[in-house]
Amino acid sequence: MKRWLIILSLAGITGCARFEKHPLVPVQTAAQLDTRGLEAPGLRQFMAGHLGHPLPEWPLPEWDLTSLTLAAFYYHPSLAVARAQWAVTQADIRTAAGRPNPSVTVTPGYDSSATSISPWLPMINFDWPLETAGKRGKRLAEARALANSAQWDIVTTAWQVRGTLRDTLLEAQAAERRQALLSQQAALQEQLISRLEQRLAAGDIARPELVTAQIAGQKIRLDQLDADTRASEARCRLAGAIGLSTRALAGVRINLDTGTNLPPALGASEARQLALVARSDIRGALADYAAAEADLQLEIAKQYPDVHLNPGYQYNQGDHQWTLGLSVELPVLNQNQGPIASAEAKRKLAAAKFLAVQTRVISDLDRAVAAWQLARAQTGSGDRWLATEEAQAAATEAQVKAGAGDQFDILAAQMELTNARLIQLDNTTQLLRARGALEDTWQRPLDSLNPEIFKQLSATTIELETHP
């Protein structure tokens, strides 16, 4: 018997996990974060795996929305957190699947009156718990539902990362185009001011007319400074949207075009159905509700006590004595009413949260569709106005060539045309924002990005080269 106890003890010890220390040193992690870049071999492998083809040229000569999205999926810390949370739920499944261990109690006894035989009375009692009412299966169902919810959280986080990156690219694109248009406008305004100064010297105009033009020139320069600031900030935010430092994008050629693909022409009912069925936050809320139901089933099952088998052995002065025992908790003082009531309340809470998510999705969809329709109508009007200004500028130039005007009229017409282009830039930017909102609401990428990538992320474990 002593030999078997030793064997069982050694088996238990050898199966134990050992702690390994992984300290976090803030100075080192900060330095490692600064070394991340778009040339990492791990990023190349990650992108090739999700694109379905190798990347013969690395680093990429130019990065666009699709490739930067994959880089953000590789580097962004919020996705790393979501993956880690999912890994925790996977470990919880292993915990839920575990069965309770038996226990052994050794009770040495001593008979002081024994003379001719050994006075020791060793006793060994075992306790072997048996779960009843399918508690293990219900515990597993809850853990798996929570893991499913965590998987959908990864998809939701990925869409948030994608949306932030796309909107930041759009801001950078709009800022750079505004810079170019304002530079043209500033050059035209300088020429207008020069012409007005000549007219003032000739006595053809009053000074207030020149002052008005100079004030307009000052405003244009201020607008240029604002556009420069926005472009610089957009570049910094772009690095943060990827999960990199600003210096990591130094010298990287980035195509700021977010695409011109229009959303599919879906009817209101089709669009609503697509959003309410396919969105990851709705599926995650459903998984949370399933977990709450499984928890309620588990608490109800806990009304029924587990059974404990208690076999025992005692060596009693030369006799080998065996006992068989059975113990059951008597549910006479409570029948687990408190935890059951709590689980029922949590299920109602999960249902309320699901309805809240569904209501928000419907509201987001209605707002996104309305914003898209309004922006499209406004952009259409802007296109017509821009075409009118272009025709007017061409007509003015033709008149000047025919001797019916001078260079000042051409400059004035070009200024009006540039103003129209600036306003149309705002309209186009607003249209692209509305397009992005529809993309987020439907969770369907409108560029070449494969939508299955979002689901694949939950099964992807990424070990960065700079991981501490």
FISETOR-98147 format. One record per residue (C-alpha): residue number from 1; residue in one letter; y, z, x. Coordinates in steps of 0.2 Angstrom, whole numbers, plus 5000, padded with zeros to 4 digits. Example, Ala and Ser with C-alpha at 12.3 -4.5 7.8 and 13.67 -1.06 7.14 Angstrom:
! residues 2
> k,r,c2,c3,c1
> 1,a,4978,5039,5062
> 2,s,4995,5036,5068
***
This chain:
! residues 468
> k,r,c2,c3,c1
> 1,m,5000,5000,5000
> 2,k,5012,5004,5014
> 3,r,5009,4987,5022
> 4,w,5013,4978,5006
> 5,l,5029,4988,5004
> 6,i,5034,4983,5022
> 7,i,5030,4965,5018
> 8,l,5041,4965,5002
> 9,s,5055,4973,5011
> 10,l,5055,4960,5025
> 11,a,5054,4946,5013
> 12,g,5069,4952,5004
> 13,i,5079,4954,5020
> 14,t,5075,4937,5027
> 15,g,5081,4929,5011
> 16,c,5098,4937,5011
> 17,a,5114,4927,5015
> 18,r,5125,4932,5030
> 19,f,5144,4933,5030
> 20,e,5153,4920,5041
> 21,k,5171,4924,5045
> 22,h,5183,4909,5042
> 23,p,5201,4916,5045
> 24,l,5216,4907,5039
> 25,v,5230,4907,5052
> 26,p,5246,4900,5044
> 27,v,5253,4893,5060
> 28,q,5238,4883,5064
> 29,t,5236,4877,5046
> 30,a,5254,4872,5045
> 31,a,5252,4862,5062
> 32,q,5236,4854,5055
> 33,l,5245,4848,5039
> 34,d,5259,4840,5050
> 35,t,5246,4830,5059
> 36,r,5239,4822,5043
> 37,g,5243,4803,5041
> 38,l,5238,4787,5033
> 39,e,5228,4782,5048
> 40,a,5214,4795,5046
> 41,p,5197,4788,5048
> 42,g,5191,4799,5034
> 43,l,5204,4791,5022
> 44,r,5198,4774,5027
> 45,q,5180,4779,5022
> 46,f,5186,4787,5006
> 47,m,5196,4771,5001
> 48,a,5182,4759,5005
> 49,g,5170,4769,4995
> 50,h,5180,4769,4980
> 51,l,5187,4751,4981
> 52,g,5169,4745,4984
> 53,h,5172,4735,4999
> 54,p,5176,4738,5018
> 55,l,5194,4738,5024
> 56,p,5194,4726,5039
> 57,e,5212,4731,5044
> 58,w,5216,4749,5047
> 59,p,5229,4756,5045
> 60,l,5234,4745,5031
> 61,p,5249,4734,5035
> 62,e,5256,4738,5018
> 63,w,5253,4751,5006
> 64,d,5256,4749,4987
> 65,l,5253,4759,4972
> 66,t,5234,4757,4971
> 67,s,5231,4762,4990
> 68,l,5244,4776,4989
> 69,t,5235,4783,4974
> 70,l,5219,4784,4983
> 71,a,5228,4792,4998
> 72,a,5235,4805,4986
> 73,f,5218,4808,4979
> 74,y,5212,4811,4996
> 75,y,5226,4822,5002
> 76,h,5235,4830,4988
> 77,p,5232,4849,4988
> 78,s,5232,4851,4969
> 79,l,5216,4840,4968
> 80,a,5209,4851,4982
> 81,v,5212,4866,4971
> 82,a,5204,4858,4956
> 83,r,5189,4853,4966
> 84,a,5187,4871,4973
> 85,q,5188,4878,4955
> 86,w,5174,4866,4950
> 87,a,5164,4872,4965
> 88,v,5166,4890,4959
> 89,t,5159,4885,4942
> 90,q,5144,4876,4950
> 91,a,5140,4892,4959
> 92,d,5142,4902,4942
> 93,i,5128,4891,4935
> 94,r,5117,4897,4949
> 95,t,5122,4914,4945
> 96,a,5119,4912,4926
> 97,a,5102,4904,4930
> 98,g,5096,4919,4940
> 99,r,5083,4931,4933
> 100,p,5085,4950,4935
> 101,n,5076,4957,4950
> 102,p,5062,4970,4948
> 103,s,5065,4987,4956
> 104,v,5053,5000,4964
> 105,t,5055,5019,4965
> 106,v,5045,5029,4978
> 107,t,5044,5047,4974
> 108,p,5035,5058,4987
> 109,g,5027,5074,4981
> 110,y,5020,5089,4990
> 111,d,5007,5102,4984
> 112,s,5010,5118,4994
> 113,s,4994,5126,4987
> 114,a,4983,5112,4993
> 115,t,4971,5118,5007
> 116,s,4956,5106,5010
> 117,i,4965,5090,5005
> 118,s,4981,5081,5009
> 119,p,4996,5090,5001
> 120,w,5006,5074,4999
> 121,l,5007,5066,4981
> 122,p,5015,5049,4984
> 123,m,5021,5040,4968
> 124,i,5027,5022,4966
> 125,n,5035,5016,4950
> 126,f,5040,4998,4946
> 127,d,5053,4992,4934
> 128,w,5051,4974,4929
> 129,p,5065,4968,4917
> 130,l,5061,4955,4904
> 131,e,5076,4947,4895
> 132,t,5074,4943,4877
> 133,a,5082,4932,4863
> 134,g,5085,4918,4875
> 135,k,5099,4926,4884
> 136,r,5097,4917,4900
> 137,g,5097,4900,4891
> 138,k,5113,4905,4882
> 139,r,5121,4911,4899
> 140,l,5117,4894,4907
> 141,a,5124,4885,4892
> 142,e,5141,4894,4894
> 143,a,5141,4891,4913
> 144,r,5138,4873,4911
> 145,a,5151,4871,4898
> 146,l,5164,4879,4909
> 147,a,5158,4868,4924
> 148,n,5161,4853,4912
> 149,s,5178,4859,4908
> 150,a,5182,4861,4927
> 151,q,5176,4843,4930
> 152,w,5188,4837,4916
> 153,d,5202,4847,4924
> 154,i,5200,4837,4940
> 155,v,5202,4821,4930
> 156,t,5218,4828,4922
> 157,t,5225,4834,4939
> 158,a,5221,4817,4946
> 159,w,5231,4809,4932
> 160,q,5246,4821,4935
> 161,v,5245,4816,4954
> 162,r,5245,4798,4949
> 163,g,5259,4799,4937
> 164,t,5270,4809,4949
> 165,l,5267,4796,4963
> 166,r,5270,4781,4952
> 167,d,5287,4789,4945
> 168,t,5292,4793,4963
> 169,l,5288,4775,4968
> 170,l,5299,4769,4954
> 171,e,5313,4780,4959
> 172,a,5313,4774,4976
> 173,q,5312,4756,4970
> 174,a,5327,4758,4959
> 175,a,5337,4767,4972
> 176,e,5334,4753,4985
> 177,r,5338,4739,4972
> 178,r,5354,4749,4967
> 179,q,5358,4750,4986
> 180,a,5357,4731,4987
> 181,l,5367,4728,4972
> 182,l,5381,4741,4976
> 183,s,5382,4733,4994
> 184,q,5386,4716,4985
> 185,q,5398,4724,4974
> 186,a,5407,4733,4988
> 187,a,5409,4717,4997
> 188,l,5416,4708,4982
> 189,q,5428,4722,4978
> 190,e,5434,4722,4996
> 191,q,5438,4703,4994
> 192,l,5446,4706,4977
> 193,i,5457,4720,4985
> 194,s,5462,4708,4999
> 195,r,5467,4694,4986
> 196,l,5477,4707,4976
> 197,e,5486,4713,4992
> 198,q,5491,4695,4995
> 199,r,5497,4693,4977
> 200,l,5507,4709,4978
> 201,a,5515,4703,4994
> 202,a,5520,4687,4985
> 203,g,5527,4697,4970
> 204,d,5514,4690,4958
> 205,i,5507,4707,4952
> 206,a,5513,4725,4951
> 207,r,5507,4738,4962
> 208,p,5497,4748,4948
> 209,e,5485,4733,4947
> 210,l,5481,4734,4966
> 211,v,5479,4753,4964
> 212,t,5467,4751,4950
> 213,a,5456,4739,4961
> 214,q,5457,4751,4975
> 215,i,5451,4766,4964
> 216,a,5437,4755,4958
> 217,g,5432,4752,4977
> 218,q,5432,4770,4980
> 219,k,5420,4773,4965
> 220,i,5409,4760,4972
> 221,r,5408,4768,4989
> 222,l,5404,4785,4980
> 223,d,5390,4776,4970
> 224,q,5383,4769,4987
> 225,l,5383,4787,4994
> 226,d,5374,4793,4979
> 227,a,5361,4778,4980
> 228,d,5358,4782,4998
> 229,t,5355,4800,4994
> 230,r,5343,4796,4980
> 231,a,5333,4783,4991
> 232,s,5332,4797,5004
> 233,e,5326,4810,4992
> 234,a,5314,4798,4984
> 235,r,5306,4794,5001
> 236,c,5304,4813,5004
> 237,r,5296,4816,4986
> 238,l,5285,4801,4989
> 239,a,5277,4810,5004
> 240,g,5275,4826,4994
> 241,a,5267,4816,4980
> 242,i,5254,4810,4992
> 243,g,5251,4827,5000
> 244,l,5259,4822,5017
> 245,s,5274,4827,5027
> 246,t,5289,4815,5027
> 247,r,5286,4811,5046
> 248,a,5269,4804,5041
> 249,l,5277,4790,5032
> 250,a,5289,4786,5046
> 251,g,5286,4767,5051
> 252,v,5274,4765,5036
> 253,r,5278,4749,5026
> 254,i,5277,4753,5008
> 255,n,5278,4741,4994
> 256,l,5288,4750,4981
> 257,d,5284,4738,4967
> 258,t,5275,4748,4953
> 259,g,5269,4732,4945
> 260,t,5274,4722,4930
> 261,n,5258,4722,4919
> 262,l,5262,4726,4901
> 263,p,5252,4738,4891
> 264,p,5239,4730,4879
> 265,a,5246,4725,4862
> 266,l,5237,4739,4853
> 267,g,5240,4744,4835
> 268,a,5246,4762,4831
> 269,s,5229,4767,4825
> 270,e,5220,4760,4840
> 271,a,5232,4768,4852
> 272,r,5230,4785,4844
> 273,q,5211,4783,4843
> 274,l,5211,4779,4862
> 275,a,5221,4793,4867
> 276,l,5212,4806,4856
> 277,v,5195,4801,4862
> 278,a,5197,4796,4880
> 279,r,5209,4809,4887
> 280,s,5203,4821,4900
> 281,d,5213,4836,4893
> 282,i,5205,4834,4876
> 283,r,5188,4833,4883
> 284,g,5191,4848,4894
> 285,a,5197,4858,4878
> 286,l,5181,4853,4869
> 287,a,5171,4860,4884
> 288,d,5181,4876,4883
> 289,y,5177,4878,4865
> 290,a,5158,4874,4869
> 291,a,5159,4888,4882
> 292,a,5167,4900,4869
> 293,e,5153,4896,4857
> 294,a,5139,4899,4870
> 295,d,5147,4915,4875
> 296,l,5147,4921,4856
> 297,q,5129,4916,4855
> 298,l,5125,4926,4871
> 299,e,5134,4942,4864
> 300,i,5125,4940,4848
> 301,a,5108,4939,4858
> 302,k,5113,4955,4867
> 303,q,5111,4965,4851
> 304,y,5092,4963,4855
> 305,p,5087,4975,4869
> 306,d,5078,4969,4885
> 307,v,5061,4975,4888
> 308,h,5057,4984,4904
> 309,l,5039,4985,4911
> 310,n,5036,5001,4921
> 311,p,5019,5001,4930
> 312,g,5016,5015,4941
> 313,y,5004,5022,4955
> 314,q,5001,5039,4962
> 315,y,4989,5045,4975
> 316,n,4985,5063,4968
> 317,q,4974,5073,4980
> 318,g,4961,5059,4983
> 319,d,4963,5051,4966
> 320,h,4971,5034,4963
> 321,q,4980,5036,4947
> 322,w,4988,5021,4938
> 323,t,5001,5021,4923
> 324,l,5008,5007,4912
> 325,g,5025,5010,4905
> 326,l,5036,5001,4893
> 327,s,5055,5005,4890
> 328,v,5067,4998,4878
> 329,e,5085,5003,4874
> 330,l,5087,5009,4857
> 331,p,5102,5001,4848
> 332,v,5106,5016,4837
> 333,l,5124,5020,4842
> 334,n,5130,5002,4843
> 335,q,5124,4985,4841
> 336,n,5136,4976,4853
> 337,q,5149,4974,4839
> 338,g,5164,4975,4851
> 339,p,5159,4961,4863
> 340,i,5153,4951,4848
> 341,a,5170,4953,4840
> 342,s,5179,4949,4856
> 343,a,5168,4933,4858
> 344,e,5172,4928,4840
> 345,a,5191,4930,4844
> 346,k,5189,4920,4860
> 347,r,5181,4906,4850
> 348,k,5195,4905,4838
> 349,l,5207,4905,4852
> 350,a,5198,4890,4860
> 351,a,5199,4881,4844
> 352,a,5217,4884,4842
> 353,k,5220,4878,4860
> 354,f,5210,4862,4856
> 355,l,5221,4859,4841
> 356,a,5237,4862,4851
> 357,v,5231,4850,4864
> 358,q,5227,4837,4851
> 359,t,5244,4840,4843
> 360,r,5253,4838,4859
> 361,v,5243,4822,4863
> 362,i,5248,4814,4846
> 363,s,5266,4819,4849
> 364,d,5266,4812,4867
> 365,l,5258,4796,4861
> 366,d,5271,4794,4847
> 367,r,5285,4797,4858
> 368,a,5278,4786,4872
> 369,v,5276,4771,4860
> 370,a,5293,4774,4852
> 371,a,5301,4775,4870
> 372,w,5292,4759,4875
> 373,q,5298,4749,4860
> 374,l,5316,4755,4862
> 375,a,5316,4751,4881
> 376,r,5308,4734,4878
> 377,a,5321,4730,4865
> 378,q,5335,4736,4876
> 379,t,5329,4726,4891
> 380,g,5328,4711,4880
> 381,s,5346,4713,4875
> 382,g,5350,4716,4893
> 383,d,5341,4700,4898
> 384,r,5352,4690,4886
> 385,w,5368,4698,4892
> 386,l,5363,4695,4910
> 387,a,5360,4676,4906
> 388,t,5377,4675,4898
> 389,e,5385,4683,4913
> 390,e,5376,4671,4925
> 391,a,5381,4656,4914
> 392,q,5399,4662,4914
> 393,a,5399,4664,4933
> 394,a,5393,4647,4935
> 395,a,5406,4640,4923
> 396,t,5420,4649,4932
> 397,e,5414,4642,4949
> 398,a,5414,4625,4941
> 399,q,5431,4627,4934
> 400,v,5438,4632,4951
> 401,k,5430,4617,4959
> 402,a,5439,4607,4946
> 403,g,5455,4615,4950
> 404,a,5457,4625,4935
> 405,g,5457,4642,4944
> 406,d,5456,4650,4961
> 407,q,5444,4661,4972
> 408,f,5450,4676,4963
> 409,d,5442,4671,4947
> 410,i,5426,4667,4955
> 411,l,5426,4685,4963
> 412,a,5430,4693,4946
> 413,a,5416,4683,4938
> 414,q,5404,4689,4952
> 415,m,5409,4707,4950
> 416,e,5405,4706,4931
> 417,l,5388,4698,4935
> 418,t,5384,4712,4947
> 419,n,5389,4725,4934
> 420,a,5377,4717,4922
> 421,r,5363,4717,4935
> 422,l,5366,4735,4938
> 423,i,5365,4739,4920
> 424,q,5350,4728,4918
> 425,l,5342,4738,4933
> 426,d,5344,4754,4923
> 427,n,5336,4745,4908
> 428,t,5321,4739,4918
> 429,t,5319,4756,4926
> 430,q,5319,4764,4909
> 431,l,5306,4751,4903
> 432,l,5295,4754,4918
> 433,r,5296,4773,4915
> 434,a,5291,4770,4897
> 435,r,5277,4759,4903
> 436,g,5271,4774,4915
> 437,a,5272,4786,4900
> 438,l,5260,4775,4890
> 439,e,5248,4774,4905
> 440,d,5248,4793,4906
> 441,t,5246,4795,4888
> 442,w,5231,4783,4887
> 443,q,5225,4787,4904
> 444,r,5222,4769,4908
> 445,p,5229,4762,4924
> 446,l,5239,4746,4922
> 447,d,5237,4740,4940
> 448,s,5221,4735,4949
> 449,l,5215,4753,4951
> 450,n,5197,4756,4944
> 451,p,5198,4769,4930
> 452,e,5181,4775,4934
> 453,i,5188,4782,4950
> 454,f,5196,4797,4940
> 455,k,5179,4802,4934
> 456,q,5171,4799,4951
> 457,l,5183,4812,4959
> 458,s,5174,4827,4951
> 459,a,5158,4822,4961
> 460,t,5168,4819,4978
> 461,t,5168,4832,4991
> 462,i,5182,4829,5004
> 463,e,5182,4837,5021
> 464,l,5198,4833,5029
> 465,e,5199,4830,5048
> 466,t,5213,4844,5049
> 467,h,5203,4857,5039
> 468,p,5204,4874,5047
***
